[in-house]
C-alpha cells in the first residue's frame, strides 16, 4: 500500500536556508556603483562650494549634464 503525503508536512520539516552572500560579479558591480555615487556626491559638494552654496537653474543644469552625460562643467 502506498501513502501520499501532503506538501505541508515537508515544508514544516525543511531546515531554513542559510543566507547566501552575493556572487563575485554582483559584489564588484555594487562596489563600482557605490564608488560612482560617492564621486558624484563629492563633485556636487565641490561645485556648490565654488558657488558659495548657492544653486541657480544654470548651475543645476550644468551639474545634471555633467553627471548624466559626462560633459564638462564650467562656471
ZAKEVEX-790752 format. One record per residue: residue number from 1; residue in one letter; x, y, z of N, C-alpha, C in turn. Coordinates in Angstrom, 2 decimals. Layout:
BEGIN
+-----+---+---------+---------+---------+---------+---------+---------+---------+---------+---------+
!   k ! r !     n.u !     n.v !     n.w !    ca.u !    ca.v !    ca.w !     c.u !     c.v !     c.w !
+-----+---+---------+---------+---------+---------+---------+---------+---------+---------+---------+
! NUM ! a !       X !       Y !       Z !       X !       Y !       Z !       X !       Y !       Z !
...
+-----+---+---------+---------+---------+---------+---------+---------+---------+---------+---------+
***
This chain:
BEGIN
+-----+---+---------+---------+---------+---------+---------+---------+---------+---------+---------+
!   k ! r !     n.u !     n.v !     n.w !    ca.u !    ca.v !    ca.w !     c.u !     c.v !     c.w !
+-----+---+---------+---------+---------+---------+---------+---------+---------+---------+---------+
!   1 ! x !    0.84 !   -1.17 !    0.00 !    0.00 !    0.00 !    0.00 !    0.90 !    1.24 !    0.00 !
!   2 ! x !    0.57 !    2.22 !   -0.81 !    1.36 !    3.45 !   -0.86 !    0.62 !    4.58 !   -0.15 !
!   3 ! x !    1.39 !    5.53 !    0.34 !    0.81 !    6.65 !    1.09 !    1.20 !    7.93 !    0.38 !
!   4 ! x !    0.26 !    8.82 !    0.27 !    0.51 !   10.12 !   -0.35 !    0.60 !   11.16 !    0.76 !
!   5 ! x !    1.74 !   11.80 !    0.88 !    1.93 !   12.80 !    1.93 !    1.57 !   14.18 !    1.40 !
!   6 ! x !    1.12 !   15.03 !    2.28 !    0.79 !   16.40 !    1.92 !    2.06 !   17.26 !    1.92 !
!   7 ! x !    2.08 !   18.24 !    1.06 !    3.26 !   19.11 !    0.94 !    3.52 !   19.87 !    2.24 !
!   8 ! x !    2.48 !   20.20 !    2.98 !    2.67 !   20.97 !    4.21 !    3.53 !   20.23 !    5.24 !
!   9 ! x !    3.49 !   18.92 !    5.24 !    4.32 !   18.18 !    6.20 !    5.80 !   18.27 !    5.84 !
!  10 ! x !    6.13 !   18.39 !    4.57 !    7.52 !   18.51 !    4.16 !    8.05 !   19.93 !    4.38 !
!  11 ! x !    7.22 !   20.90 !    4.16 !    7.65 !   22.30 !    4.31 !    8.01 !   22.59 !    5.76 !
!  12 ! x !    7.25 !   22.08 !    6.68 !    7.49 !   22.35 !    8.10 !    8.78 !   21.70 !    8.58 !
!  13 ! x !    9.19 !   20.59 !    8.00 !   10.36 !   19.87 !    8.46 !   11.65 !   20.34 !    7.78 !
!  14 ! x !   11.52 !   21.09 !    6.72 !   12.71 !   21.52 !    5.99 !   13.50 !   22.53 !    6.81 !
!  15 ! x !   14.81 !   22.40 !    6.79 !   15.67 !   23.34 !    7.52 !   15.67 !   24.69 !    6.79 !
!  16 ! x !   15.76 !   25.78 !    7.54 !   15.79 !   27.10 !    6.88 !   17.08 !   27.26 !    6.07 !
!  17 ! x !   16.95 !   27.98 !    4.97 !   18.11 !   28.21 !    4.11 !   19.07 !   29.18 !    4.77 !
!  18 ! x !   20.32 !   28.90 !    4.60 !   21.34 !   29.82 !    5.11 !   21.42 !   31.03 !    4.18 !
!  19 ! x !   21.69 !   32.19 !    4.75 !   21.83 !   33.40 !    3.94 !   23.07 !   33.25 !    3.06 !
!  20 ! x !   22.87 !   33.41 !    1.78 !   23.98 !   33.30 !    0.85 !   24.53 !   34.68 !    0.54 !
!  21 ! x !   25.83 !   34.76 !    0.40 !   26.45 !   36.01 !    0.01 !   26.27 !   36.18 !   -1.48 !
!  22 ! x !   26.18 !   37.44 !   -1.93 !   26.10 !   37.66 !   -3.37 !   27.39 !   37.18 !   -4.04 !
!  23 ! x !   27.29 !   36.87 !   -5.31 !   28.44 !   36.39 !   -6.05 !   29.47 !   37.48 !   -6.27 !
!  24 ! x !   30.60 !   37.08 !   -6.81 !   31.72 !   37.99 !   -7.03 !   31.35 !   39.14 !   -7.96 !
!  25 ! x !   30.70 !   38.83 !   -9.07 !   30.34 !   39.89 !  -10.03 !   29.35 !   40.87 !   -9.42 !
!  26 ! x !   28.39 !   40.38 !   -8.66 !   27.41 !   41.27 !   -8.04 !   28.08 !   42.19 !   -7.01 !
!  27 ! x !   29.04 !   41.64 !   -6.25 !   29.76 !   42.46 !   -5.27 !   30.63 !   43.49 !   -5.96 !
!  28 ! x !   31.29 !   43.11 !   -7.07 !   32.10 !   44.07 !   -7.83 !   31.23 !   45.19 !   -8.40 !
!  29 ! x !   30.09 !   44.82 !   -8.96 !   29.19 !   45.82 !   -9.52 !   28.68 !   46.77 !   -8.44 !
!  30 ! x !   28.30 !   46.23 !   -7.29 !   27.81 !   47.06 !   -6.19 !   28.90 !   48.01 !   -5.71 !
!  31 ! x !   30.13 !   47.53 !   -5.64 !   31.25 !   48.36 !   -5.23 !   31.49 !   49.47 !   -6.25 !
!  32 ! x !   31.42 !   49.13 !   -7.52 !   31.60 !   50.11 !   -8.59 !   30.52 !   51.20 !   -8.52 !
!  33 ! x !   29.28 !   50.80 !   -8.34 !   28.18 !   51.77 !   -8.29 !   28.28 !   52.65 !   -7.04 !
!  34 ! x !   28.70 !   52.07 !   -5.93 !   28.87 !   52.85 !   -4.71 !   29.99 !   53.89 !   -4.89 !
!  35 ! x !   31.05 !   53.49 !   -5.57 !   32.15 !   54.41 !   -5.84 !   31.69 !   55.57 !   -6.72 !
!  36 ! x !   30.91 !   55.26 !   -7.75 !   30.40 !   56.32 !   -8.63 !   29.48 !   57.27 !   -7.88 !
!  37 ! x !   28.66 !   56.72 !   -7.00 !   27.75 !   57.54 !   -6.21 !   28.53 !   58.49 !   -5.29 !
!  38 ! x !   29.56 !   57.95 !   -4.63 !   30.39 !   58.79 !   -3.76 !   31.07 !   59.89 !   -4.55 !
!  39 ! x !   31.58 !   59.56 !   -5.73 !   32.26 !   60.54 !   -6.57 !   31.29 !   61.63 !   -7.01 !
!  40 ! x !   30.08 !   61.28 !   -7.36 !   29.07 !   62.28 !   -7.75 !   28.75 !   63.19 !   -6.57 !
!  41 ! x !   28.60 !   62.62 !   -5.39 !   28.32 !   63.43 !   -4.20 !   29.47 !   64.41 !   -3.92 !
!  42 ! x !   30.71 !   63.93 !   -4.06 !   31.87 !   64.79 !   -3.84 !   31.93 !   65.92 !   -4.87 !
!  43 ! x !   31.62 !   65.60 !   -6.11 !   31.67 !   66.62 !   -7.16 !   30.59 !   67.68 !   -6.95 !
!  44 ! x !   29.42 !   67.27 !   -6.55 !   28.34 !   68.23 !   -6.28 !   28.73 !   69.13 !   -5.12 !
!  45 ! x !   29.29 !   68.55 !   -4.07 !   29.72 !   69.35 !   -2.91 !   30.80 !   70.35 !   -3.32 !
!  46 ! x !   31.73 !   69.91 !   -4.16 !   32.79 !   70.80 !   -4.61 !   32.22 !   71.95 !   -5.44 !
!  47 ! x !   31.31 !   71.64 !   -6.35 !   30.72 !   72.69 !   -7.21 !   29.89 !   73.67 !   -6.38 !
!  48 ! x !   29.17 !   73.18 !   -5.41 !   28.40 !   74.08 !   -4.55 !   29.33 !   74.95 !   -3.71 !
!  49 ! x !   30.47 !   74.40 !   -3.31 !   31.45 !   75.20 !   -2.57 !   32.01 !   76.33 !   -3.41 !
!  50 ! x !   32.20 !   76.08 !   -4.71 !   32.73 !   77.11 !   -5.61 !   31.72 !   78.23 !   -5.85 !
!  51 ! x !   30.44 !   77.92 !   -5.74 !   29.41 !   78.94 !   -5.98 !   28.93 !   79.58 !   -4.68 !
!  52 ! x !   29.60 !   79.31 !   -3.60 !   29.21 !   79.89 !   -2.32 !   27.98 !   79.25 !   -1.72 !
!  53 ! x !   27.65 !   78.05 !   -2.14 !   26.48 !   77.34 !   -1.59 !   25.18 !   77.71 !   -2.27 !
!  54 ! x !   25.24 !   78.60 !   -3.25 !   24.03 !   79.00 !   -3.97 !   23.90 !   78.16 !   -5.23 !
!  55 ! x !   22.69 !   77.73 !   -5.51 !   22.46 !   76.94 !   -6.72 !   21.41 !   77.67 !   -7.55 !
!  56 ! x !   21.75 !   77.89 !   -8.79 !   20.83 !   78.53 !   -9.73 !   20.40 !   77.49 !  -10.75 !
!  57 ! x !   19.43 !   77.86 !  -11.57 !   18.97 !   76.94 !  -12.60 !   20.11 !   76.57 !  -13.55 !
!  58 ! x !   20.94 !   77.55 !  -13.89 !   22.06 !   77.31 !  -14.79 !   23.06 !   76.32 !  -14.18 !
!  59 ! x !   23.40 !   76.52 !  -12.92 !   24.34 !   75.62 !  -12.26 !   23.74 !   74.22 !  -12.14 !
!  60 ! x !   22.47 !   74.15 !  -11.79 !   21.81 !   72.85 !  -11.68 !   21.79 !   72.14 !  -13.04 !
!  61 ! x !   21.52 !   72.87 !  -14.11 !   21.51 !   72.28 !  -15.45 !   22.90 !   71.74 !  -15.80 !
!  62 ! x !   23.93 !   72.54 !  -15.53 !   25.29 !   72.11 !  -15.84 !   25.71 !   70.89 !  -15.03 !
!  63 ! x !   25.33 !   70.86 !  -13.75 !   25.66 !   69.69 !  -12.93 !   24.95 !   68.45 !  -13.45 !
!  64 ! x !   23.69 !   68.60 !  -13.83 !   22.94 !   67.46 !  -14.36 !   23.58 !   66.95 !  -15.64 !
!  65 ! x !   23.97 !   67.86 !  -16.51 !   24.64 !   67.45 !  -17.75 !   25.94 !   66.73 !  -17.44 !
!  66 ! x !   26.69 !   67.26 !  -16.52 !   27.99 !   66.68 !  -16.18 !   27.83 !   65.28 !  -15.60 !
!  67 ! x !   26.85 !   65.11 !  -14.74 !   26.69 !   63.83 !  -14.06 !   26.02 !   62.78 !  -14.94 !
!  68 ! x !   25.17 !   63.20 !  -15.86 !   24.45 !   62.22 !  -16.66 !   25.14 !   61.92 !  -17.99 !
!  69 ! x !   25.82 !   62.91 !  -18.56 !   26.44 !   62.68 !  -19.86 !   27.94 !   62.74 !  -19.83 !
!  70 ! x !   28.50 !   63.10 !  -18.71 !   29.95 !   63.21 !  -18.64 !   30.47 !   64.46 !  -19.31 !
!  71 ! x !   29.61 !   65.43 !  -19.56 !   30.04 !   66.66 !  -20.19 !   30.86 !   67.51 !  -19.25 !
!  72 ! x !   31.57 !   68.46 !  -19.76 !   32.40 !   69.34 !  -18.94 !   31.55 !   70.28 !  -18.10 !
!  73 ! x !   32.05 !   70.64 !  -16.96 !   31.36 !   71.57 !  -16.06 !   32.13 !   72.87 !  -16.04 !
!  74 ! x !   31.46 !   73.95 !  -16.39 !   32.11 !   75.27 !  -16.42 !   31.36 !   76.22 !  -15.52 !
!  75 ! x !   32.09 !   77.05 !  -14.84 !   31.46 !   78.09 !  -14.01 !   31.55 !   79.41 !  -14.71 !
+-----+---+---------+---------+---------+---------+---------+---------+---------+---------+---------+
***
